[in-house]
């Protein structure tokens, strides 16, 4: 099992329950593809470095998880098409 971190930027237009549902859906994808979530770090609403889809702010989440080598690719293919996700990045953490 490798350690990964997924950074997710969600739209600032979402309500609290919609954000929670999106994060829960991402957690479901991680477990479905053989991973286990170890930590979720919510940074809250932050100003974006540049305007994306006419938005200047967004909600930031950092999700640490363990998974096999296929987990990040499968996860990215599903997160990519999620409506509330503005940007995402999945990286392998150093051992």
N, C-alpha and C positions, 0 to 999 in steps of 0.2 A: 504494500500500500504506500502510495506517495502522498505527500501533503501538498495541497493546492489552496490558492486564495482567489476568490471571485469578487471583483469590484463591480458593483451594479449602481447605475445612476438612474433613478426613477423620476418621472415627470412631477413637477411641483403642483400640477393641477389636480392630483389625486387626493381623495379623502383618506383619512386614517385607515378605515377598514379596507379600502382598495389597495393601499400600500401593503397592509398586512397579508392580504390575499395573494398579492404578487410574490412576496417573499416566501410565503408558505408553498406556493406553486413551484418556486425555484428549489426549495428544500425537497419537495416531492420528486423533482427531476433528479436531484443528487442521489437520493436513496434508491430510486428506480434503476439508475445506471450503476449500482454497486458501490456507492460512496456513503460516507457517514459525516454528517455535519458536526464539527467540533466547536465552532464559535461563530456568533453573528454580532458584528460590531456596527451599530447604527450611529452615523455621524450627524444625522438630521439634515435640515435644509441649509445648503451652502450656495454661495454665488459661483456660477460657472465661469471658467476662464474666458470663454467666448460664447456668444449667443448660439443656441441650438434650437431649431424649430421655433424660433421667436420667443424662447424662454431664456431668462437671465439667471434663474435659480432652479435647483433640483435637489432631490433627496439622495444622499449617499449611503450605501450599505457595503460592508466588507464581510464576506462569508468564507470562513476557513473550513476546509473539509478534507477528509482522507478518501482516496479512491484509486482504482487501478488506472492503467494507461489509457483506456478507452473512455473513462468517465468525463474528462474535460471536453473532448470533441463532441460527444453526444449531448452534453449539457449546453454547450455553445450553440449547437444547431437548433435547440429548442428556445433558448433565451433570446436568440437573434430575432425571432418572429413574435415575441411577446409585445403587445401594444404599449404597456406603460414604461417599458425599458427604453431609455434614450441612448445610453452607452453601457458597455460592459467590457471587462477584461479578465481573463482567467490566466493565472501564472502559477508555475510550480515553485514551491518554497524550497529554499536551500535546506539541506539535511542538518 
